[in-house]
């Protein structure tokens, strides 16, 4: 059940006029969307809803070309090349691998990145306030403390935790600063971290099982397109090995993981739609500062906690935005 509803930053204003630079030229605007998901999902619906609020209707004054990697690194480059080759007016990319690949394609098409946690550190932009060039977007990294916060949350369920596996995928472009923040937090909590790397969905069960055999007591799921796409398989494997899991996307808790401390991807999609709208109306990406979302939600799966024999601390229940029972 929902505890607190996220307050959207878009407001309830009426749709903007439909007169755009592209339309004055008799052209329907074309948007490319590159996602690490396995296929169409509610985040896409939120993106289109955001566009509608600003006067853009699919198959009326815009067309949208979606491409999905399904968390597979080998599809990133071909899909980026394909979408850029279609002559888009703006391209939206979800996650570091797709965003970096689009930038490295050296296209002049405006690029709007989303769910990219440290765009300066990984080289997408040189400055959040003045991104420059043809790249801008929305980051949900309000603070590096987010990574440490997730670790603190899972240790509240089991204060005696000594070893935690960090599940990463081969496609992940990890921010060095974020990795260092997690390492520092683990040291402060007296917890040993151990990376568990997977490349394909078929490796998830075996990798998590092996981590359990090596003494792992919990699973920290690092945010990536792979872990978003295969949240259920990861949660199922963690639960089968009786490992409490902490996720970076709400989908992880909804799929059966113990906890999620996450930005609202639907809200991020709507904010991305605002940037697309501005670009289609003639604003240069260089003039659009990278937006930093600061709202994070705590989800607790009480059903999973009970199955794992864990008591949910009342203090966490009081803080939870959503409790899954």
GUVEX-647373 format. One record per residue: x, y, z of N, C-alpha, C, O in turn. Coordinates in steps of 0.1 Angstrom, whole numbers, padded with zeros to 4 digits, always signed. Example, Ala and Ser with C-alpha at 12.3 -4.5 7.8 and 13.67 -1.06 7.14 Angstrom:
! GUVEX-647373
+0132-0057+0078+0123-0045+0078+0132-0033+0078+0142-0033+0085+0128-0022+0071+0137-0011+0071+0129+0000+0079+0134+0011+0080
END
This chain:
! GUVEX-647373
+0008-0012+0000+0000+0000+0000+0009+0012+0000+0020+0012+0005+0003+0023-0006+0011+0035-0007+0011+0043+0007+0000+0044+0013+0022+0048+0011+0023+0056+0023+0023+0071+0020+0017+0079+0027+0031+0074+0010+0031+0088+0006+0032+0089-0009+0039+0081-0016+0024+0098-0015+0024+0099-0030+0035+0109-0034+0036+0120-0028+0042+0105-0044+0052+0115-0050+0045+0127-0056+0036+0125-0064+0050+0139-0052+0044+0151-0058+0051+0154-0071+0063+0157-0071+0043+0153-0082+0049+0156-0095+0053+0171-0096+0046+0179-0091+0064+0173-0104+0069+0186-0105+0064+0193-0118+0068+0204-0121+0055+0186-0125+0051+0191-0138+0039+0201-0137+0037+0209-0146+0031+0200-0126+0020+0209-0124+0008+0204-0133+0009+0195-0141-0003+0211-0132-0015+0208-0140-0018+0218-0150-0030+0219-0154-0008+0224-0156-0011+0234-0166-0016+0228-0179-0013+0216-0181-0024+0235-0186-0029+0230-0199-0017+0228-0208-0006+0234-0207-0020+0220-0219-0010+0217-0229-0006+0229-0236-0013+0239-0238+0007+0230-0239+0013+0241-0246+0007+0242-0260+0003+0231-0266+0008+0253-0267+0004+0254-0281+0012+0244-0290+0024+0241-0286+0006+0240-0300+0013+0230-0308+0021+0236-0320+0024+0229-0330+0024+0248-0319+0032+0255-0330+0047+0253-0326+0052+0258-0316+0054+0245-0334+0068+0242-0332+0076+0245-0344+0071+0247-0355+0089+0246-0341+0099+0248-0352+0097+0238-0363+0097+0240-0375+0096+0225-0358+0095+0214-0368+0082+0215-0376+0082+0213-0388+0071+0219-0369+0058+0219-0376+0057+0231-0386+0051+0230-0396+0064+0242-0382+0064+0253-0392+0070+0249-0405+0067+0255-0415+0079+0239-0404+0085+0234-0417+0076+0223-0422+0081+0216-0432+0065+0220-0417+0056+0210-0422+0061+0196-0418+0059+0186-0426+0068+0195-0408+0075+0182-0404+0069+0177-0391+0068+0184-0381+0066+0164-0390+0063+0157-0378+0076+0154-0370+0085+0148-0376+0077+0158-0358+0089+0156-0350+0091+0141-0347+0082+0134-0345+0104+0137-0348+0107+0123-0346+0116+0122-0334+0126+0129-0332+0112+0113-0325+0119+0110-0312+0124+0096-0312+0116+0086-0315+0137+0094-0309+0142+0080-0307+0143+0077-0292+0149+0086-0285+0139+0066-0287+0140+0062-0273+0148+0049-0272+0143+0039-0277+0159+0049-0266+0168+0037-0264+0167+0033-0249+0172+0041-0241+0163+0021-0247+0160+0017-0233+0167+0004-0230+0168-0005-0239+0172+0001-0218+0178-0012-0214+0167-0022-0210+0170-0033-0207+0154-0018-0210+0144-0027-0206+0142-0038-0217+0148-0038-0228+0134-0048-0213+0132-0060-0222+0121-0057-0232+0119-0065-0242+0113-0046-0230+0102-0043-0239+0094-0032-0234+0098-0026-0223+0083-0028-0240+0075-0017-0235+0071-0019-0221+0068-0030-0217+0071-0008-0213+0068-0009-0199+0062+0004-0194+0061+0013-0202+0057+0005-0182+0050+0017-0177+0058+0029-0178+0053+0040-0178+0072+0028-0178+0080+0040-0179+0078+0047-0192+0078+0059-0193+0076+0039-0203+0073+0044-0216+0060+0052-0216+0059+0063-0222+0050+0046-0209+0037+0053-0209+0038+0066-0201+0032+0076-0205+0047+0067-0191+0049+0079-0184+0055+0090-0192+0052+0102-0192+0065+0086-0201+0072+0095-0210+0062+0101-0220+0062+0113-0222+0054+0092-0225+0044+0097-0235+0033+0106-0228+0029+0116-0234+0030+0103-0216+0021+0111-0208+0027+0125-0206+0020+0135-0207+0040+0125-0203+0046+0138-0201+0046+0146-0214+0045+0159-0213+0048+0140-0225+0048+0147-0238+0034+0152-0241+0033+0164-0246+0024+0145-0238+0010+0149-0240+0007+0162-0232+0000+0171-0237+0013+0162-0220+0010+0174-0212+0016+0187-0218+0012+0198-0214+0025+0185-0227+0031+0197-0234+0027+0198-0248+0034+0205-0256+0016+0191-0252+0011+0193-0265+0015+0183-0276+0013+0186-0288+0022+0173-0272+0027+0163-0282+0020+0150-0282+0019+0144-0271+0014+0146-0293+0006+0134-0293+0012+0125-0304+0014+0129-0315+0015+0113-0299+0021+0103-0309+0012+0100-0320-0001+0099-0319+0018+0099-0332+0011+0097-0345+0002+0109-0349-0005+0108-0359+0004+0120-0342-0003+0133-0347+0008+0143-0350+0009+0147-0362+0016+0148-0340+0026+0157-0343+0040+0152-0339+0050+0159-0341+0041+0139-0334+0053+0133-0332+0052+0118-0336+0042+0112-0335+0064+0112-0339+0065+0098-0339+0076+0094-0330+0086+0101-0328+0075+0082-0324+0085+0077-0314+0090+0063-0319+0082+0054-0321+0103+0062-0320+0109+0049-0323+0115+0044-0311+0125+0049-0306+0110+0033-0305+0115+0026-0293+0125+0015-0297+0122+0007-0307+0136+0014-0290+0144+0002-0292+0149-0002-0278+0152+0006-0269+0149-0016-0276+0152-0021-0262+0164-0031-0263+0164-0039-0272+0173-0030-0254+0184-0039-0253+0181-0051-0245+0188-0061-0247+0172-0051-0236+0169-0062-0228+0181-0065-0219+0183-0077-0215+0189-0055-0215+0200-0056-0207+0212-0063-0213+0222-0066-0206+0212-0064-0226+0223-0071-0234+0233-0060-0239+0228-0051-0247+0245-0061-0235+0255-0052-0240+0258-0052-0255+0260-0042-0261+0257-0064-0261+0260-0066-0275+0250-0059-0284+0253-0058-0296+0238-0055-0279+0229-0048-0287+0230-0033-0286+0223-0026-0294+0238-0028-0277+0238-0014-0275+0243-0006-0287+0236+0002-0293+0255-0009-0292+0260-0002-0304+0252-0003-0316+0249+0007-0323+0247-0015-0320+0238-0016-0332+0226-0008-0331+0221-0002-0341+0219-0008-0319+0207-0001-0318+0209+0014-0318+0201+0022-0323+0220+0019-0312+0223+0033-0312+0225+0037-0327+0220+0048-0331+0233+0029-0334+0236+0033-0348+0223+0033-0356+0221+0042-0365+0214+0023-0354+0201+0022-0361+0193+0035-0358+0188+0041-0368+0191+0038-0346+0182+0049-0343+0188+0063-0348+0180+0071-0353+0200+0065-0346+0206+0077-0351+0205+0078-0366+0203+0089-0372+0207+0067-0372+0205+0066-0387+0192+0069-0392+0190+0072-0404+0182+0069-0384+0168+0072-0388+0165+0087-0389+0154+0091-0393+0175+0095-0385+0173+0110-0386+0163+0116-0376+0154+0123-0380+0165+0112-0364+0157+0117-0353+0159+0132-0350+0170+0137-0354+0149+0139-0345+0151+0152-0340+0157+0153-0327+0163+0163-0323+0154+0143-0319+0160+0142-0305+0161+0127-0302+0152+0119-0305+0171+0123-0294+0172+0109-0290+0173+0109-0275+0181+0116-0269+0165+0100-0269+0164+0098-0254+0171+0085-0251+0167+0075-0256+0180+0085-0241+0187+0073-0238+0186+0071-0223+0187+0080-0215+0184+0058-0219+0182+0054-0205+0195+0046-0201+0198+0036-0207+0202+0051-0191+0213+0044-0186+0226+0048-0192+0227+0052-0204+0237+0046-0185+0251+0050-0190+0255+0043-0203+0260+0050-0211+0254+0030-0204+0259+0024-0217+0253+0030-0229+0260+0033-0239+0240+0031-0230+0233+0037-0241+0236+0052-0243+0238+0056-0254+0237+0059-0232+0240+0073-0232+0254+0076-0238+0256+0084-0246+0264+0068-0232+0277+0070-0237+0279+0065-0251+0286+0072-0259+0272+0055-0255+0273+0050-0269+0268+0060-0279+0273+0063-0290+0257+0067-0275+0251+0077-0283+0260+0089-0284+0262+0095-0295+0266+0093-0273+0275+0104-0274+0288+0101-0282+0292+0109-0290+0293+0089-0281+0305+0085-0288+0302+0083-0303+0311+0082-0311+0289+0083-0307+0286+0082-0321+0289+0095-0328+0288+0096-0340+0291+0106-0320+0295+0119-0325+0284+0125-0334+0287+0131-0344+0272+0122-0331+0261+0127-0338+0258+0142-0334+0261+0145-0323+0252+0150-0342+0248+0163-0339+0233+0163-0334+0228+0174-0330+0227+0152-0334+0213+0151-0329+0213+0154-0314+0221+0149-0307+0204+0162-0309+0203+0165-0294+0200+0151-0287+0192+0143-0291+0208+0149-0276+0207+0137-0268+0202+0141-0254+0207+0150-0248+0192+0134-0249+0187+0136-0235+0188+0123-0228+0182+0113-0231+0197+0123-0218+0199+0110-0210+0191+0110-0198+0188+0121-0192+0187+0098-0193+0179+0096-0181+0186+0085-0173+0194+0077-0179+0183+0084-0160+0187+0074-0151+0202+0071-0153+0207+0060-0153+0210+0082-0153+0224+0081-0154+0230+0088-0142+0229+0100-0140+0235+0080-0133+0237+0085-0119+0248+0095-0117+0247+0103-0107+0258+0095-0125+0269+0104-0123+0275+0108-0136+0285+0104-0140+0267+0117-0144+0271+0120-0158+0284+0127-0159+0290+0126-0170+0288+0134-0149+0302+0141-0150+0313+0131-0149+0322+0131-0156+0311+0122-0139+0322+0112-0136+0324+0103-0147+0335+0099-0150+0313+0099-0154+0315+0089-0165+0318+0096-0179+0320+0089-0189+0318+0109-0179+0322+0116-0191+0311+0120-0201+0314+0124-0212+0298+0120-0196+0288+0124-0205+0287+0139-0207+0286+0144-0218+0289+0146-0196+0289+0161-0196+0301+0166-0187+0305+0158-0179+0306+0178-0190+0317+0183-0182+0312+0190-0170+0320+0193-0160+0299+0195-0170+0294+0203-0159+0279+0202-0159+0273+0202-0169+0273+0200-0147+0259+0198-0146+0252+0211-0150+0241+0211-0156+0257+0223-0145+0250+0235-0148+0252+0240-0162+0243+0246-0168+0263+0236-0168+0266+0240-0182+0270+0228-0190+0282+0226-0192+0261+0219-0194+0265+0207-0201+0273+0209-0214+0282+0201-0217+0269+0219-0221+0276+0222-0234+0272+0211-0245+0266+0201-0241+0276+0214-0257+0274+0204-0267+0259+0201-0270+0251+0209-0268+0257+0188-0274+0244+0184-0277+0238+0174-0267+0228+0168-0270+0244+0174-0255+0239+0164-0245+0235+0171-0232+0242+0179-0227+0223+0167-0227+0218+0171-0214+0209+0160-0209+0207+0150-0216+0203+0162-0198+0193+0152-0193+0190+0154-0178+0191+0164-0173+0185+0143-0173+0181+0142-0159+0188+0131-0152+0189+0120-0156+0194+0134-0140+0200+0124-0132+0193+0123-0119+0188+0132-0113+0192+0110-0114+0185+0108-0102+0195+0106-0090+0192+0101-0079+0208+0110-0093+0218+0110-0082+0217+0123-0075+0225+0132-0078+0209+0123-0064+0208+0135-0056+0221+0137-0048+0225+0148-0045+0226+0126-0044+0238+0126-0036+0245+0112-0036+0238+0102-0038+0258+0112-0035+0265+0099-0034+0261+0091-0022+0263+0079-0021+0255+0098-0012+0250+0091+0000+0239+0081-0003+0236+0072+0005+0233+0082-0015+0222+0073-0018+0228+0058-0018+0221+0049-0013+0240+0056-0023+0245+0043-0024+0248+0037-0010+0245+0026-0007+0253+0046-0001+0255+0042+0013+0242+0040+0020+0241+0031+0028+0232+0048+0017+0219+0047+0024+0213+0033+0022+0207+0027+0031+0214+0028+0010+0209+0015+0007+0216+0004+0015+0209-0005+0021+0228+0005+0017+0236-0004+0025+0231-0003+0040+0230-0013+0046+0230+0009+0045+0225+0011+0058+0211+0005+0061+0209-0001+0071+0203+0006+0051+0189+0001+0052+0189-0015+0054+0182-0020+0063+0197-0022+0046+0196-0036+0047+0203-0041+0060+0199-0051+0065+0213-0033+0065+0219-0037+0077+0210-0035+0089+0212-0041+0100+0199-0027+0088+0190-0025+0099+0181-0037+0101+0176-0039+0112+0180-0045+0090+0172-0057+0092+0180-0068+0099+0175-0076+0106+0193-0068+0096+0202-0078+0102+0215-0071+0106+0225-0071+0098+0216-0065+0118+0228-0057+0122+0241-0066+0122+0251-0060+0122+0239-0079+0123+0251-0087+0124+0257-0091+0110+0267-0098+0110+0251-0085+0100+0256-0088+0086+0271-0085+0085+0276-0074+0089+0279-0094+0080+0293-0092+0078+0298-0092+0064+0308-0086+0060+0291-0100+0055+0294-0101+0041+0282-0098+0032+0272-0104+0033+0284-0089+0023+0273-0086+0013+0279-0086-0001+0289-0080-0004+0272-0093-0009+0276-0094-0024+0270-0082-0031+0258-0079-0029+0277-0076-0040+0273-0066-0048+0271-0071-0062+0281-0074-0069+0259-0072-0067+0256-0078-0080+0257-0068-0091+0250-0058-0091+0267-0070-0100+0269-0061-0111+0269-0069-0124+0270-0081-0124+0267-0062-0135+0267-0068-0148+0278-0063-0157+0283-0052-0154+0281-0071-0166+0293-0067-0175+0290-0055-0183+0299-0048-0188+0277-0051-0185+0274-0039-0192+0274-0026-0184+0273-0015-0189+0277-0028-0171+0276-0017-0162+0288-0007-0163+0299-0011-0163+0285+0006-0165+0295+0016-0164+0293+0022-0150+0285+0031-0148+0302+0018-0141+0300+0022-0127+0308+0035-0125+0319+0036-0128+0301+0044-0118+0308+0057-0114+0318+0053-0104+0315+0046-0094+0330+0058-0106+0341+0055-0096+0337+0062-0082+0340+0056-0072+0331+0074-0083+0328+0081-0070+0317+0073-0063+0317+0072-0051+0307+0067-0070+0297+0060-0064+0302+0047-0057+0299+0043-0046+0311+0040-0065+0317+0028-0060+0325+0031-0047+0325+0023-0037+0333+0042-0047+0341+0046-0036+0332+0049-0024+0335+0046-0012+0320+0056-0026+0311+0059-0016+0305+0047-0009+0304+0046+0003+0302+0036-0017+0297+0024-0011+0308+0017-0003+0305+0011+0007+0320+0017-0009+0331+0010-0001+0334+0017+0012+0336+0010+0022+0333+0030+0012+0336+0038+0025+0324+0035+0035+0327+0033+0047+0312+0034+0030+0301+0031+0039+0302+0017+0044+0299+0015+0056+0306+0008+0036+0308-0006+0041+0319-0007+0052+0317-0014+0062+0329+0001+0050+0340+0001+0060+0335+0006+0073+0338+0001+0084+0327+0017+0072+0322+0023+0084+0312+0014+0092+0311+0015+0104+0305+0005+0084+0296-0004+0090+0303-0017+0094+0296-0026+0100+0315-0019+0091+0322-0031+0094+0317-0043+0085+0317-0054+0089+0314-0040+0072+0308-0050+0063+0318-0052+0052+0324-0042+0046+0320-0064+0048+0329-0068+0037+0320-0069+0024+0310-0076+0024+0324-0062+0014+0317-0063+0001+0325-0072-0009+0337-0072-0009+0317-0079-0017+0323-0087-0027+0315-0086-0040+0303-0089-0040+0322-0082-0051+0315-0081-0064+0311-0095-0069+0319-0104-0069+0299-0096-0074+0294-0108-0081+0290-0103-0095+0280-0096-0097+0297-0107-0105+0295-0102-0119+0287-0113-0127+0290-0124-0127+0277-0108-0134+0270-0116-0144+0269-0110-0157+0269-0097-0158+0268-0118-0167+0267-0113-0181+0254-0115-0188+0249-0107-0196+0248-0127-0185+0236-0131-0191+0226-0135-0180+0230-0138-0169+0213-0135-0183+0203-0139-0173+0205-0153-0169+0202-0157-0157+0210-0162-0177+0212-0176-0173+0223-0177-0162+0223-0188-0156+0231-0167-0160+0241-0168-0150+0237-0163-0136+0244-0165-0126+0225-0157-0136+0220-0151-0123+0219-0161-0112+0225-0159-0101+0212-0172-0114+0209-0181-0103+0222-0187-0098+0224-0188-0086+0231-0191-0107+0244-0197-0103+0253-0188-0096+0259-0192-0086+0253-0175-0101+0262-0166-0095+0258-0162-0080+0266-0161-0071+0245-0161-0078+0240-0158-0065+0241-0170-0056+0244-0168-0044+0239-0182-0061+0241-0194-0053+0255-0195-0049+0258-0199-0038+0264-0193-0058+0279-0194-0055+0282-0183-0044+0290-0186-0035+0277-0171-0045+0280-0161-0035+0275-0166-0021+0281-0164-0011+0263-0172-0021+0258-0178-0008+0267-0188-0003+0270-0188+0009+0272-0197-0011+0281-0207-0007+0294-0202-0001+0301-0208+0007+0298-0190-0006+0311-0184-0001+0309-0175+0011+0318-0168+0015+0297-0176+0017+0295-0169+0029+0287-0155+0029+0287-0148+0039+0282-0152+0017+0275-0140+0015+0262-0141+0024+0255-0151+0024+0258-0129+0030+0246-0129+0039+0235-0120+0034+0224-0120+0039+0238-0112+0023+0228-0103+0017+0233-0099+0003+0245-0101+0000+0224-0094-0004+0227-0090-0018+0223-0076-0021+0212-0071-0019+0233-0068-0025+0231-0054-0029+0231-0054-0044+0241-0057-0051+0220-0050-0050+0218-0050-0065+0222-0036-0070+0215-0027-0068+0233-0036-0077+0238-0023-0083+0229-0019-0095+0225-0027-0103+0226-0006-0096+0217-0002-0106+0223-0003-0120+0234+0002-0123+0216-0009-0129+0220-0010-0143+0208-0014-0151+0198-0018-0146+0210-0014-0164+0199-0018-0173+0196-0033-0171+0185-0037-0172+0207-0041-0169+0205-0055-0167+0197-0058-0154+0188-0066-0155+0201-0051-0143+0193-0054-0131+0179-0049-0131+0171-0054-0124+0176-0039-0139+0163-0034-0141+0155-0045-0149+0144-0048-0145+0161-0049-0160+0154-0058-0169+0151-0072-0162+0141-0078-0165+0160-0076-0154+0158-0090-0148+0157-0089-0133+0162-0098-0125+0149-0079-0128+0146-0078-0114+0140-0090-0108+0143-0094-0097+0131-0096-0115+0124-0108-0109+0133-0120-0108+0133-0127-0097+0141-0122-0118+0150-0134-0117+0160-0132-0106+0164-0141-0099+0165-0119-0104+0174-0116-0093+0168-0118-0080+0174-0124-0071+0156-0113-0078+0149-0114-0065+0146-0129-0062+0147-0133-0051+0141-0136-0072+0138-0150-0070+0150-0158-0065+0150-0166-0056+0162-0155-0072+0174-0162-0068+0179-0159-0054+0183-0167-0047+0178-0146-0051+0182-0141-0038+0173-0148-0027+0178-0153-0017+0160-0148-0029+0151-0154-0020+0153-0169-0019+0152-0175-0008+0156-0176-0030+0158-0190-0030+0170-0194-0021+0171-0204-0015+0180-0184-0021+0192-0186-0013+0191-0180+0001+0201-0179+0008+0179-0175+0004+0176-0169+0017+0185-0157+0019+0191-0155+0030+0187-0149+0009+0195-0137+0010+0186-0124+0009+0180-0122-0001+0186-0116+0020+0179-0103+0018+0185-0095+0008+0197-0094+0007+0177-0089-0001+0183-0081-0012+0178-0067-0011+0166-0064-0008+0187-0058-0015+0184-0043-0016+0186-0039-0030+0196-0042-0036+0175-0032-0035+0175-0029-0050+0175-0014-0052+0171-0006-0043+0180-0010-0064+0181+0004-0068+0169+0008-0076+0168+0020-0079+0160-0001-0079+0147+0002-0086+0136-0003-0078+0137-0014-0073+0125+0004-0078+0113-0001-0071+0108-0015-0077+0102-0023-0069+0111-0017-0090+0107-0030-0096+0113-0042-0089+0107-0053-0088+0125-0040-0082+0131-0051-0075+0123-0055-0063+0121-0067-0061+0118-0046-0055+0109-0049-0044+0096-0054-0048+0091-0064-0042+0090-0049-0059+0077-0053-0064+0079-0068-0069+0069-0075-0069+0091-0071-0074+0093-0085-0079+0096-0095-0068+0097-0107-0071+0097-0090-0056+0100-0100-0045+0112-0097-0037+0115-0104-0027+0120-0087-0041+0132-0083-0033+0128-0077-0019+0116-0073-0018+0136-0078-0010+0133-0073+0004+0131-0058+0004+0121-0053+0010+0140-0050-0002+0139-0036-0001+0143-0029-0014+0150-0035-0022+0137-0017-0016+0142-0009-0027+0142+0006-0022+0133+0010-0015+0153+0012-0025+0154+0027-0022+0157+0033-0035+0169+0032-0040+0148+0039-0041+0149+0043-0055+0142+0056-0059+0132+0060-0053+0147+0062-0070+0140+0073-0076+0128+0067-0084+0128+0055-0088+0118+0075-0086+0107+0071-0093+0110+0073-0108+0111+0084-0113+0111+0061-0115+0115+0062-0130+0104+0068-0138+0107+0074-0148+0091+0067-0134+0081+0074-0141+0082+0089-0141+0080+0096-0151+0086+0094-0129+0088+0108-0127+0100+0113-0136+0100+0123-0142+0110+0104-0136+0122+0108-0144+0118+0108-0159+0123+0117-0166+0110+0099-0163+0105+0099-0177+0097+0112-0180+0099+0118-0191+0089+0116-0171+0081+0128-0173+0090+0140-0174+0088+0150-0182+0100+0141-0165+0110+0152-0165+0118+0152-0178+0121+0162-0184+0121+0140-0183+0128+0139-0196+0119+0144-0207+0124+0150-0217+0106+0142-0206+0097+0147-0216+0097+0162-0217+0096+0168-0227+0099+0169-0205+0100+0183-0205+0112+0188-0213+0111+0198-0220+0123+0181-0212+0135+0185-0219+0133+0182-0234+0138+0191-0242+0127+0171-0238+0124+0169-0252+0115+0180-0257+0118+0184-0269+0105+0184-0250+0096+0194-0254+0104+0207-0257+0102+0213-0267+0113+0211-0248+0120+0223-0250+0129+0223-0262+0131+0232-0269+0136+0211-0264+0145+0210-0275+0137+0210-0288+0141+0217-0298+0125+0204-0289+0117+0204-0301+0112+0218-0304+0109+0221-0315+0111+0226-0294+0106+0240-0296+0118+0250-0298+0116+0262-0299+0130+0244-0299+0141+0253-0304+0152+0255-0294+0162+0262-0297+0151+0251-0281+0161+0253-0271+0173+0244-0274+0171+0232-0276+0185+0249-0273+0197+0241-0275+0199+0233-0262+0197+0238-0251+0203+0220-0264+0207+0212-0252+0217+0218-0243+0217+0217-0231+0226+0226-0250+0237+0232-0242+0232+0242-0232+0238+0246-0222+0220+0247-0235+0214+0258-0226+0205+0251-0215+0199+0259-0207+0204+0238-0214+0196+0231-0205+0204+0224-0194+0210+0214-0197+0205+0230-0182+0213+0224-0172+0208+0210-0169+0196+0207-0169+0217+0201-0165+0213+0187-0161+0204+0189-0148+0209+0195-0138+0193+0183-0148+0184+0183-0137+0187+0172-0127+0190+0161-0132+0187+0175-0114+0189+0164-0104+0177+0162-0096+0172+0171-0089+0171+0150-0097+0160+0146-0089+0164+0143-0075+0174+0137-0073+0156+0147-0066+0160+0145-0052+0151+0136-0044+0154+0132-0032+0140+0132-0050+0130+0124-0043+0133+0109-0045+0133+0104-0056+0135+0102-0034+0137+0088-0034+0126+0081-0025+0121+0087-0016+0122+0069-0029+0111+0062-0022+0117+0049-0016+0126+0043-0022+0112+0046-0004+0116+0034+0003+0104+0024+0002+0093+0027+0006+0107+0013-0004+0097+0002-0005+0102-0010+0003+0114-0014+0002+0093-0016+0011+0096-0027+0019+0087-0038+0016+0074-0037+0016+0092-0050+0013+0084-0062+0010+0083-0070+0022+0091-0078+0025+0072-0068+0030+0070-0075+0042+0068-0090+0040+0072-0098+0048+0062-0093+0029+0059-0107+0026+0073-0114+0025+0075-0126+0030+0082-0108+0018+0096-0114+0017+0103-0114+0030+0110-0124+0033+0102-0104+0038+0108-0104+0051+0103-0115+0060+0111-0122+0066+0090-0118+0059+0084-0129+0067+0090-0142+0062+0093-0151+0070+0091-0144+0049+0096-0156+0043+0110-0159+0047+0114-0170+0048+0118-0148+0049+0132-0149+0052+0134-0150+0068+0145-0151+0072+0123-0149+0075+0124-0149+0090+0130-0136+0095+0136-0136+0106+0128-0125+0089+0133-0112+0093+0122-0103+0099+0111-0103+0094+0125-0097+0110+0115-0087+0116+0118-0074+0109+0129-0069+0108+0107-0067+0106+0108-0054+0100+0109-0043+0111+0099-0042+0118+0120-0036+0112+0120-0026+0123+0109-0016+0121+0107-0010+0111+0102-0013+0132+0091-0003+0132+0095+0010+0126+0087+0017+0120+0108+0014+0129+0112+0027+0124+0113+0028+0109+0110+0038+0103+0116+0016+0103+0116+0016+0088+0102+0016+0082+0099+0022+0072+0093+0008+0089+0079+0008+0085+0073+0022+0085+0066+0026+0076+0077+0030+0095+0072+0044+0096+0077+0053+0085+0071+0062+0081+0089+0049+0080+0095+0057+0069+0091+0053+0055+0093+0060+0046+0086+0041+0054+0083+0035+0041+0073+0043+0033+0063+0047+0038+0076+0045+0020+0066+0051+0011+0056+0040+0006+0045+0044+0003+0061+0028+0005+0052+0017+0001+0056+0004+0008+0067+0001+0009+0046-0003+0013+0048-0015+0020+0040-0026+0012+0028-0025+0009+0048-0036+0008+0042-0047+0000+0039-0059+0010+0048-0065+0016+0026-0062+0011+0022-0072+0021+0016-0084+0015+0012-0094+0022
END
